Amino acid sequence: MPDAQFEVTYNFHKIDKMLSQVFYLLRSRSDGKYLSANPNPDAAVSFLLMFREDYEALSYLNAHAGDMADRFGVESISGSQLKSLLQRWGFNGVGIVQDPLVPNIEFLTAT
């Protein structure tokens, strides 16, 4: 994906409060990996990108990687499944996309 400017907001210890919500993820159709972000290139951390609606995930792809949009699928995940997915894939937290066109992403660390 091309480099983009991100507006970064850090909030900590909120992931447990998201248990009753449903989020949408982008997953590669070729290798099954989830789309993630690394807001600090000097640190080896990875945040799972999540969207509040499926159409926001598609808007994000079309706006920032339109030529690769057909290589990803949208999956839903409940908040109760989130912690195990983060552990299984080794993510340090999540990046909730607030505005897919800017993009404005709120980063939350896993506890």
N, C-alpha and C positions, 0 to 999 in steps of 0.2 A: 504494500500500500504506500502511496506517496506520503512524504512527511507533511504534517499539518500542524498548525499552531493550536494548542489546547489551552483552555482556561482551566486551571487546576484548582480544585478546592479539596482540602483534606478534612475529614471528620473521622473520629475514631470511636470504636466500640458501638456502632449502630447496627451491625449485621444481625444480631439476635432479635432486634425489633422488627425485622422484615419477614418473620415466619409466615404471616398470613397473606402475603402478597405473591402474585405471579409475575415473573419477569421473563424476558425473551432474550435469547442468546444467538449469536451467529456462529455457525460451525462449518468448517471446511468440508466440502463433499469429497475431496480427494484423500485427505489424511485423518479426518475426524477431529482435528484440533479446534479449540474454541478461539475466537478472536479476543485478543488481550491487548493491554496497553502497558507501556513502561514509561511513566511520567518523568522519571529521572534516569537519563541514559548512563549516569555514573554509578548507579546502583543496580544490582542484579535482582530486581523485584518485578513481579508480573501481576497485573490486575485483570481479572475477568471482566470484559465489557458486558454490561447488562442494559436492557431497554425496558421501559414500562409498557410499551405496546409493540406488537409485531410490525406495524407499519413504520414505527420509528427506526427499527433495525434496518428495514429496507431503505428508508430515506437516508440513513447514515451511509449505507453501501453505495447508493446511487450518487450521493453528493461527494464522497471521498474516494471511491474506488469503483466507479461505474463500469469500467472495463473488466472488473473481476466479480461483479455482482452475481453472475450465474454460477460461480464456484462455491457459493455459500448457501446454506439453508438456515431457516429460522426455527429454533426450538424453544419451547416453553419450559420453565422450571418453577416449582413452588419454592417459597422461602424455606420450607422445612427440608428440602433436598440440597440446599445451597452449601451448607457446611461440609457435607461429605464430598460434594463435587470439588470444592476448593482444596480439600485435603488430598483427594485422589489425584488431581492434576497439578498440585504444588503451587497454586496461586497464593499470593500474599494478601489478597483481598479482592474487592470488586470495584469497578468503576461504573457508576450509574450515569448513563448519558442523560443529561437534563435537556439538552437541545442538540439534536442530531446534525443540524446544519452548520453550527458554529465551529466545532462541537464544544459544548460545555459539559464537563464530566466531573462528578463528585466522587472522589476516591475514598473508600472505606477500608480499613485494615481488618483482617480477621484476627480474632482473639482466641 
